[in-house]
Amino acid sequence: MAVGDVFVLDEKQGKTYNRIDTTANWQSVNPVLGDGEFGIEKLSGGKSNLKVGDGVTAWNNLQYLVQNG
């Protein structure tokens, strides 16, 4: 499943790479996002939902920061 450990912070380049996946994968894997790490949930029609981790709470229990669907 694609929701694995994909978060990378490249301090030299000033870039972050965030986890992006479908609702089904997020819910089944139910990862704990790092403190301040973004998790992007892909929806149909090019829309997305966004959650931000706290380093403790699993995905299914985090509140949405942005919810488009």
PESULHU-V753218 format. One record per pair of residues at least 12 apart in sequence whose C-alpha atoms are under 10 Angstrom apart, sorted by the first residue. I is the first residue (numbers start at 1). J is the second residue. D is the distance in whole Angstrom. If there is no record, write none. Layout:
BEGIN
i:I j:J d:D
i:I j:J d:D
END
This chain:
BEGIN
i:1 j:21 d:9
i:1 j:25 d:7
i:1 j:26 d:9
i:1 j:28 d:9
i:1 j:29 d:8
i:2 j:19 d:8
i:2 j:20 d:8
i:2 j:21 d:7
i:2 j:22 d:9
i:2 j:25 d:7
i:2 j:26 d:9
i:2 j:29 d:9
i:3 j:18 d:10
i:3 j:19 d:6
i:3 j:20 d:7
i:3 j:21 d:6
i:3 j:22 d:9
i:3 j:25 d:7
i:3 j:26 d:7
i:3 j:27 d:10
i:3 j:28 d:10
i:3 j:29 d:7
i:3 j:30 d:9
i:3 j:31 d:8
i:3 j:39 d:9
i:4 j:19 d:8
i:4 j:20 d:10
i:4 j:21 d:10
i:4 j:25 d:10
i:4 j:26 d:10
i:4 j:29 d:8
i:4 j:31 d:8
i:5 j:18 d:10
i:5 j:19 d:8
i:5 j:31 d:9
i:5 j:33 d:9
i:6 j:18 d:7
i:6 j:19 d:6
i:6 j:20 d:9
i:7 j:19 d:6
i:7 j:20 d:10
i:7 j:33 d:9
i:7 j:34 d:9
i:7 j:37 d:8
i:7 j:38 d:9
i:7 j:39 d:9
i:8 j:37 d:10
i:9 j:37 d:10
i:16 j:37 d:9
i:16 j:38 d:10
i:17 j:37 d:9
i:17 j:38 d:9
i:18 j:37 d:7
i:18 j:38 d:6
i:18 j:39 d:6
i:18 j:40 d:7
i:19 j:33 d:9
i:19 j:37 d:8
i:19 j:38 d:7
i:19 j:39 d:5
i:19 j:40 d:6
i:19 j:41 d:9
i:20 j:38 d:9
i:20 j:39 d:6
i:20 j:40 d:5
i:20 j:41 d:6
i:20 j:42 d:7
i:20 j:48 d:9
i:20 j:49 d:10
i:20 j:50 d:9
i:21 j:39 d:8
i:21 j:40 d:7
i:21 j:41 d:5
i:21 j:42 d:6
i:21 j:43 d:9
i:21 j:48 d:10
i:22 j:40 d:8
i:22 j:41 d:5
i:22 j:42 d:5
i:22 j:43 d:7
i:22 j:44 d:9
i:22 j:48 d:9
i:22 j:49 d:10
i:23 j:40 d:9
i:23 j:41 d:6
i:23 j:42 d:7
i:23 j:43 d:7
i:23 j:48 d:10
i:23 j:49 d:9
i:24 j:41 d:9
i:24 j:42 d:10
i:25 j:41 d:9
i:26 j:39 d:9
i:26 j:40 d:9
i:26 j:41 d:7
i:26 j:42 d:10
i:26 j:58 d:10
i:26 j:59 d:7
i:26 j:60 d:8
i:27 j:58 d:10
i:27 j:59 d:7
i:27 j:60 d:6
i:27 j:61 d:10
i:28 j:59 d:10
i:28 j:60 d:9
i:29 j:58 d:9
i:29 j:59 d:9
i:29 j:60 d:9
i:30 j:57 d:10
i:30 j:58 d:6
i:30 j:59 d:5
i:30 j:60 d:6
i:30 j:61 d:9
i:31 j:53 d:10
i:31 j:55 d:10
i:31 j:56 d:10
i:31 j:57 d:9
i:31 j:58 d:5
i:31 j:59 d:6
i:31 j:60 d:8
i:32 j:53 d:7
i:32 j:54 d:8
i:32 j:55 d:6
i:32 j:56 d:6
i:32 j:57 d:6
i:32 j:58 d:4
i:32 j:59 d:6
i:32 j:60 d:9
i:32 j:61 d:10
i:32 j:62 d:9
i:33 j:51 d:9
i:33 j:52 d:7
i:33 j:53 d:4
i:33 j:54 d:7
i:33 j:55 d:6
i:33 j:56 d:8
i:33 j:57 d:7
i:33 j:58 d:7
i:33 j:59 d:7
i:33 j:62 d:9
i:34 j:52 d:8
i:34 j:53 d:5
i:34 j:54 d:6
i:34 j:55 d:4
i:34 j:56 d:8
i:34 j:57 d:9
i:34 j:58 d:10
i:35 j:52 d:8
i:35 j:53 d:5
i:35 j:54 d:4
i:35 j:55 d:4
i:35 j:56 d:8
i:35 j:57 d:10
i:36 j:51 d:9
i:36 j:52 d:6
i:36 j:53 d:5
i:36 j:54 d:6
i:36 j:55 d:8
i:37 j:51 d:8
i:37 j:52 d:6
i:37 j:53 d:5
i:37 j:54 d:8
i:37 j:55 d:8
i:38 j:50 d:7
i:38 j:51 d:6
i:38 j:52 d:5
i:38 j:53 d:6
i:38 j:54 d:10
i:38 j:65 d:10
i:39 j:51 d:5
i:39 j:52 d:6
i:39 j:53 d:8
i:39 j:59 d:8
i:39 j:64 d:10
i:40 j:52 d:9
i:40 j:64 d:10
i:40 j:66 d:10
i:41 j:64 d:10
i:41 j:67 d:9
i:41 j:68 d:10
i:42 j:69 d:10
i:43 j:68 d:8
i:43 j:69 d:7
i:44 j:69 d:9
i:47 j:67 d:9
i:47 j:68 d:6
i:47 j:69 d:8
i:48 j:66 d:8
i:48 j:67 d:7
i:48 j:68 d:6
i:48 j:69 d:8
i:49 j:64 d:7
i:49 j:65 d:8
i:49 j:66 d:5
i:49 j:67 d:5
i:49 j:68 d:6
i:49 j:69 d:7
i:50 j:63 d:9
i:50 j:64 d:6
i:50 j:65 d:6
i:50 j:66 d:5
i:50 j:67 d:7
i:50 j:68 d:9
i:51 j:63 d:7
i:51 j:64 d:5
i:51 j:65 d:5
i:51 j:66 d:7
i:51 j:67 d:9
i:52 j:64 d:8
i:52 j:65 d:7
i:52 j:66 d:10
END
